[in-house]
Amino acid sequence: MALREQLNGLVNSMFLEGLLDEQFEQLQMLQDESSPGFIAELITLFCGDSERILAELTKLLDQAVVDYQKVDAFVHQLKGSSSSVGAQHVKLACVQFRQYCEEHNKEGCLGALNVVKHEYYLLRGKFDTMLQLEQRIQAYESKQQI
């Protein structure tokens, strides 16, 4: 089926680019007939959390006096969720971001936030495509069962 090949090609390219790591493969193995929307649900939750965290970080770094402990807590949270879905570039960008938090380096933090946002939006665009393909495959397969 062409849609399945398209989806597999997209996921493979995400691995080759380093956007995803083996953690995502582990998650894929958990998806089966009993939970066909498992990956889509995880991605949706990850993206929702990430959007909220990025908005908070933007607000916190916009303050005249930055609360680096709060910033670091949010970056740590984003790093954890990125790691759990296998979003390798986002996770690595968060590691650098946390370094700037420890140094209380506002310029570094602002630059790191831009890198994290860039990596996240790049990944989200591919995740969006992945979810659309998944939906089309499920719709096709449910028609075949009628």
SVG drawing of the C-alpha trace seen along z (x, -y; Angstrom):
<svg xmlns="http://www.w3.org/2000/svg" viewBox="-19 -44 47 51">
<polyline fill="none" stroke="black" stroke-width="0.4" points="0.0,0.0 1.5,-3.4 0.4,-5.3 2.2,-2.8 5.3,-3.1 5.1,-6.8 4.8,-6.7 7.7,-4.3 9.8,-6.5 9.0,-9.5 9.9,-7.8 13.1,-6.3 14.2,-9.8 13.5,-11.1 15.8,-8.5 18.5,-9.2 18.3,-13.0 18.7,-12.2 15.4,-13.8 14.3,-10.5 16.3,-7.9 15.8,-4.3 13.4,-5.3 10.8,-6.1 11.4,-2.6 10.6,-1.1 7.3,-3.1 6.4,-1.9 6.7,1.7 4.1,1.0 1.5,0.0 -0.6,2.9 -4.2,3.8 -5.5,3.3 -4.0,-0.3 -3.7,-1.5 -3.7,-5.2 -1.0,-4.8 1.8,-6.7 -0.6,-9.4 -1.8,-9.9 1.7,-10.1 2.8,-12.6 -0.3,-14.7 0.4,-14.8 4.1,-15.6 3.3,-18.4 0.7,-19.9 3.1,-19.8 5.9,-21.2 3.9,-24.1 2.9,-25.0 6.5,-24.7 7.9,-26.8 5.3,-29.5 6.2,-29.5 10.0,-29.7 9.4,-32.6 7.5,-34.4 10.1,-33.7 13.0,-34.8 11.1,-38.0 11.2,-39.1 13.7,-41.8 14.9,-39.5 14.9,-35.9 14.0,-33.1 16.6,-30.6 15.3,-27.9 11.9,-28.0 13.4,-28.2 15.6,-25.2 12.6,-23.2 10.7,-23.8 13.7,-22.9 14.2,-19.8 10.6,-18.8 10.9,-19.4 14.1,-17.4 12.4,-14.5 9.3,-14.4 11.6,-14.7 13.7,-11.9 10.6,-9.7 9.3,-10.1 12.7,-9.8 13.0,-13.4 16.7,-13.4 17.5,-16.9 15.1,-18.6 16.6,-16.6 20.1,-17.6 19.2,-21.3 17.7,-21.1 21.0,-19.8 22.8,-22.9 19.9,-25.1 20.3,-23.8 24.0,-24.6 23.1,-28.3 20.5,-28.2 23.2,-27.0 25.5,-29.8 22.6,-32.3 23.4,-33.4 20.4,-35.2 21.8,-35.7 22.8,-32.0 19.3,-31.0 17.6,-33.1 19.8,-31.6 19.2,-28.1 15.4,-28.8 15.5,-29.7 17.5,-26.5 15.0,-24.4 12.0,-26.0 13.7,-25.5 14.3,-21.8 10.8,-21.3 9.0,-23.0 11.0,-21.0 10.0,-17.8 6.4,-18.9 6.0,-19.5 7.2,-16.0 5.0,-14.6 2.0,-16.4 2.7,-14.7 3.1,-11.4 -0.3,-11.8 -2.1,-12.7 -0.7,-9.6 -1.7,-7.5 -5.2,-8.8 -5.4,-8.1 -4.1,-4.6 -6.6,-3.9 -9.5,-5.3 -8.4,-3.2 -8.1,-0.1 -11.5,-0.6 -13.1,-0.9 -11.5,2.4 -13.1,4.2 -16.6,3.2"/>
</svg>
